[in-house]
């Protein structure tokens, strides 16, 4: 890839800090009560031991079975979910050691040409929502929201969590000042946008960097393992900040 200027590679951290300084995302703000309560059916679903079931499925999916049995189980998994096996790296399903190995399969070379753009999709799924962020809430799907502050965690701890050397630290301080100046002069960085990409169980499940950038910190948020199928997401405001997730900064 071509070299990307330092400012563009670190724009994510800069925007976090600038938004915090400008009061657009306050780290200690109260969580709004605009999210409606769950329906009875959603409360019932929430009570199920889904984390335990997910772990049990993980054990089964990673089990090394005799070759004929394993090949048959991978074939059944792919057929039941409707996976496009023609795009998989291996045409012979016996090459996949477990169901999990097939689930994390690579694609054949050339199946997904990378567009000549500064920003590309990080995942091979369906876009369920795309648009500007307004206020403290993001959209899971249009009209159904979750809380931005709960989703990315407290912003006041980002500085202390980021592990960088002293040269990167001073470069970052300089970048934040230049970004703050740019926001006052132009609307280029004055808005925050989001896109939600849903991966069904049949989809290719590897993730790729959408831009050329530097990751300073990985923030892990323990949580539930509820399904994020669009039919459920529409019924459960706040589902995205309830689930286990990772934020890259």
VMD Tcl script that draws the C-alpha trace (Angstrom):
set ca {
  {0.00 0.00 0.00}
  {1.06 3.57 -0.58}
  {2.36 5.53 2.39}
  {-0.40 7.39 4.20}
  {0.38 10.66 6.00}
  {0.71 10.40 9.78}
  {-2.29 12.68 10.28}
  {-4.62 10.38 8.38}
  {-3.38 7.24 10.09}
  {-4.08 8.66 13.54}
  {-7.26 10.58 12.81}
  {-9.37 8.22 14.97}
  {-7.58 9.10 18.21}
  {-7.49 12.75 17.22}
  {-11.23 12.82 16.65}
  {-11.91 11.15 20.01}
  {-9.91 13.81 21.79}
  {-11.27 16.71 19.77}
  {-14.87 15.61 20.25}
  {-14.22 15.32 23.96}
  {-12.70 18.82 24.13}
  {-15.53 20.34 22.14}
  {-18.12 18.72 24.40}
  {-19.72 16.61 21.68}
  {-19.08 13.38 23.56}
  {-18.78 13.87 27.30}
  {-17.18 10.93 29.13}
  {-19.20 11.35 32.31}
  {-22.57 12.22 30.83}
  {-25.60 10.41 32.19}
  {-26.96 7.59 30.05}
  {-30.14 8.84 28.43}
  {-33.43 7.17 29.18}
  {-34.69 7.43 25.59}
  {-34.09 3.73 25.03}
  {-37.46 2.02 25.53}
  {-37.90 -1.04 27.77}
  {-37.70 -4.53 26.29}
  {-40.78 -6.48 25.34}
  {-41.74 -9.63 27.26}
  {-40.46 -11.87 24.45}
  {-37.08 -10.11 24.50}
  {-36.87 -10.38 28.29}
  {-37.55 -14.11 27.96}
  {-34.83 -14.47 25.31}
  {-32.44 -12.47 27.51}
  {-32.97 -14.95 30.36}
  {-31.69 -17.89 28.29}
  {-28.14 -19.18 29.12}
  {-26.81 -18.07 25.73}
  {-23.20 -17.55 26.85}
  {-23.08 -21.15 28.07}
  {-24.70 -22.43 24.88}
  {-22.21 -20.44 22.81}
  {-19.27 -21.98 24.68}
  {-20.69 -25.47 24.20}
  {-21.11 -24.83 20.48}
  {-17.52 -23.58 20.37}
  {-16.31 -26.86 21.89}
  {-18.33 -28.88 19.35}
  {-17.22 -26.73 16.39}
  {-13.55 -27.17 17.35}
  {-13.78 -30.92 17.91}
  {-11.40 -32.99 15.73}
  {-13.49 -35.88 14.44}
  {-12.50 -38.84 12.23}
  {-11.95 -37.55 8.70}
  {-15.15 -38.94 7.06}
  {-17.31 -37.74 9.97}
  {-15.64 -34.35 10.00}
  {-16.10 -33.87 6.25}
  {-19.78 -34.79 6.56}
  {-20.27 -32.38 9.48}
  {-18.63 -29.52 7.56}
  {-20.79 -30.31 4.52}
  {-23.95 -30.30 6.67}
  {-22.96 -27.02 8.33}
  {-22.25 -25.34 4.98}
  {-25.43 -26.68 3.38}
  {-27.77 -25.81 6.25}
  {-26.46 -22.23 6.48}
  {-26.25 -21.71 2.72}
  {-22.51 -20.97 2.59}
  {-21.10 -20.26 -0.88}
  {-18.55 -23.07 -1.05}
  {-17.42 -22.01 -4.53}
  {-15.64 -19.00 -2.96}
  {-13.86 -21.00 -0.26}
  {-10.09 -21.41 -0.49}
  {-10.36 -25.21 -0.62}
  {-12.82 -26.94 -2.95}
  {-12.32 -30.18 -1.08}
  {-14.18 -29.88 2.25}
  {-11.98 -32.58 3.76}
  {-9.19 -29.98 3.86}
  {-11.03 -28.26 6.71}
  {-10.05 -29.90 9.99}
  {-13.13 -28.78 11.96}
  {-16.37 -26.84 11.52}
  {-14.66 -23.87 13.12}
  {-11.83 -24.10 10.59}
  {-14.39 -23.89 7.78}
  {-16.24 -21.05 9.53}
  {-13.02 -19.01 9.53}
  {-12.20 -20.06 5.96}
  {-10.16 -17.93 3.60}
  {-11.49 -16.97 0.18}
  {-10.01 -17.86 -3.17}
  {-7.51 -15.28 -4.42}
  {-9.25 -12.52 -6.36}
  {-12.74 -13.14 -4.95}
  {-12.84 -9.72 -3.30}
  {-10.78 -7.14 -5.24}
  {-9.89 -4.18 -3.01}
  {-11.26 -0.89 -4.29}
  {-8.85 1.99 -4.92}
  {-10.32 4.08 -2.11}
  {-9.09 5.56 1.16}
  {-11.82 3.67 3.02}
  {-13.11 0.16 2.25}
  {-15.42 -2.30 3.99}
  {-13.74 -4.24 6.81}
  {-16.11 -7.20 6.50}
  {-17.97 -9.23 3.90}
  {-21.53 -8.61 5.08}
  {-24.71 -6.61 4.52}
  {-24.95 -2.92 5.45}
  {-27.94 -2.58 7.78}
  {-27.44 1.12 8.57}
  {-25.22 3.99 7.44}
  {-25.50 7.66 8.33}
  {-24.38 10.52 10.58}
  {-24.23 10.24 14.37}
  {-26.63 12.66 16.04}
  {-26.38 13.21 19.77}
  {-25.28 10.40 22.07}
  {-27.03 7.55 20.29}
  {-26.17 5.42 17.26}
  {-28.53 3.36 15.13}
  {-28.41 -0.46 15.20}
  {-30.91 -0.33 12.33}
  {-32.87 2.75 11.31}
  {-34.93 3.96 14.26}
  {-33.49 1.50 16.83}
  {-30.66 2.99 18.88}
  {-27.84 2.16 21.27}
  {-25.70 4.42 23.46}
  {-22.41 5.72 22.03}
  {-20.87 6.31 25.47}
  {-21.54 2.77 26.65}
  {-20.42 1.29 23.34}
  {-16.90 2.79 23.21}
  {-16.38 3.14 26.97}
  {-15.26 6.15 29.04}
  {-13.21 8.52 26.91}
  {-11.29 10.04 29.81}
  {-9.26 6.81 30.15}
  {-8.13 6.60 26.53}
  {-4.96 8.66 27.12}
  {-3.83 6.45 30.01}
  {-4.62 3.24 28.15}
  {-2.83 4.06 24.91}
  {0.64 2.50 24.85}
  {2.93 4.65 22.68}
  {6.50 5.85 22.79}
  {7.47 9.46 23.54}
  {7.90 10.46 19.87}
  {4.42 9.18 19.06}
  {3.05 10.99 22.12}
  {4.32 14.40 21.04}
  {3.23 13.76 17.45}
  {-0.24 12.92 18.73}
  {-0.45 16.11 20.80}
  {0.55 18.14 17.76}
  {-2.01 16.32 15.62}
  {-4.82 17.01 18.09}
  {-4.07 20.74 18.03}
  {-4.03 20.79 14.23}
  {-7.29 18.83 14.06}
  {-8.96 21.17 16.53}
  {-7.86 24.11 14.41}
  {-9.13 22.41 11.25}
  {-12.56 21.81 12.80}
  {-12.95 25.49 13.58}
  {-12.05 26.41 9.99}
  {-13.82 23.68 8.05}
  {-16.68 21.24 8.41}
  {-14.55 18.33 7.11}
  {-14.00 16.81 10.57}
  {-16.99 18.32 12.37}
  {-19.33 15.34 12.05}
  {-19.16 11.71 13.07}
  {-20.56 8.96 10.85}
  {-21.27 5.28 11.38}
  {-21.91 2.17 9.33}
  {-23.26 -1.15 10.63}
  {-22.27 -4.31 8.73}
  {-24.05 -7.54 9.59}
  {-22.33 -10.89 9.01}
  {-24.70 -13.83 8.84}
  {-23.38 -17.27 9.90}
  {-23.02 -18.14 6.18}
  {-20.75 -15.17 5.43}
  {-16.96 -15.03 5.18}
  {-15.90 -14.30 8.77}
  {-12.48 -12.68 8.55}
  {-12.04 -8.98 9.26}
  {-9.65 -6.63 7.48}
  {-8.44 -3.11 8.18}
  {-10.68 -0.59 6.35}
  {-7.85 1.98 6.15}
  {-4.09 2.21 6.49}
  {-3.68 3.29 10.11}
  {-1.88 2.70 13.40}
  {-3.70 0.86 16.19}
  {-2.53 2.11 19.61}
  {-4.95 0.24 21.83}
  {-7.40 -2.66 21.79}
  {-10.24 -2.21 24.26}
  {-12.18 -5.37 25.16}
  {-15.65 -5.10 26.68}
  {-16.95 -8.33 28.27}
  {-20.64 -8.87 27.74}
  {-23.38 -11.14 26.50}
  {-23.36 -13.14 23.28}
  {-26.83 -12.37 21.97}
  {-27.62 -12.84 18.30}
  {-27.29 -9.72 16.14}
  {-29.55 -10.90 13.35}
  {-31.46 -7.85 12.03}
  {-34.84 -9.29 13.06}
  {-33.67 -9.35 16.70}
  {-31.76 -6.07 16.54}
  {-34.96 -4.27 15.49}
  {-36.67 -5.42 18.69}
  {-33.84 -4.71 21.16}
  {-32.68 -1.12 21.62}
  {-29.23 -1.08 23.22}
  {-28.30 -4.62 22.11}
  {-24.96 -3.53 20.62}
  {-23.66 -2.06 23.88}
  {-24.89 -5.13 25.76}
  {-22.89 -7.63 23.73}
  {-19.21 -8.48 24.12}
  {-17.16 -6.31 21.75}
  {-13.72 -4.91 20.91}
  {-12.80 -1.32 20.03}
  {-9.55 -0.51 18.22}
  {-8.11 2.94 18.95}
}
mol new
graphics top color blue
foreach p $ca { graphics top sphere $p radius 0.5 }
foreach p [lrange $ca 0 end-1] q [lrange $ca 1 end] { graphics top cylinder $p $q radius 0.2 }
display resetview
